[in-house]
Amino acid sequence: MFWKRLTRPTGAPLRRFEYSWLGPIEFDEQEEAWVAHPTAGGQTLRFVIGGDKEPHQRLVAQAESIVSEFDDFHARIRGFLRREAASRPMLAQEIEQLEISHICLFGPERPNAGMIFFSSSDRFRVWHCDYVNRVPESLGFDS
């Protein structure tokens, strides 16, 4: 990562693509991935999408599907978090307050899989879950 930054020519043009549901997607050097910030359900989402010279089209299709069906997606995530909170009484209050921070879609060989990260009231915990076959599972955190 450090070497790439040293050898990247300064003033290189940003790579940017436009998509109907996602709007502009730009390559983010820090993420080393493509990033989009579409609005859905009255909130701005953040997608981190894999791809080399451009965002991988299967992953873009998955992101567009999430945005176009955001109310259903959000309801599934909220239900998942409620179930997780009920099964973890010591962390229930924190889990119930989690909000989607960003959605990562990296593997074009598995376009219906990814990870969802959440913002938390505890700045020392990074909450996340797997998103497999369009189902959230395995809530956990790193600290």
Secondary structure, DSSP 8 states (H G I E B T S, - for coil): -HHHHHHS-TT----EEEETTTEEEEEETTTTEEEE--EETTEE--EEE--SSS--HHHHHHHHHHHHTHHHHHHHHHHHHHHHHHH-TTTHHHHHT-EEEEEEE--TTSTTEEEEEEE-S-TT-EEEEEEETTEEEEEEEE-
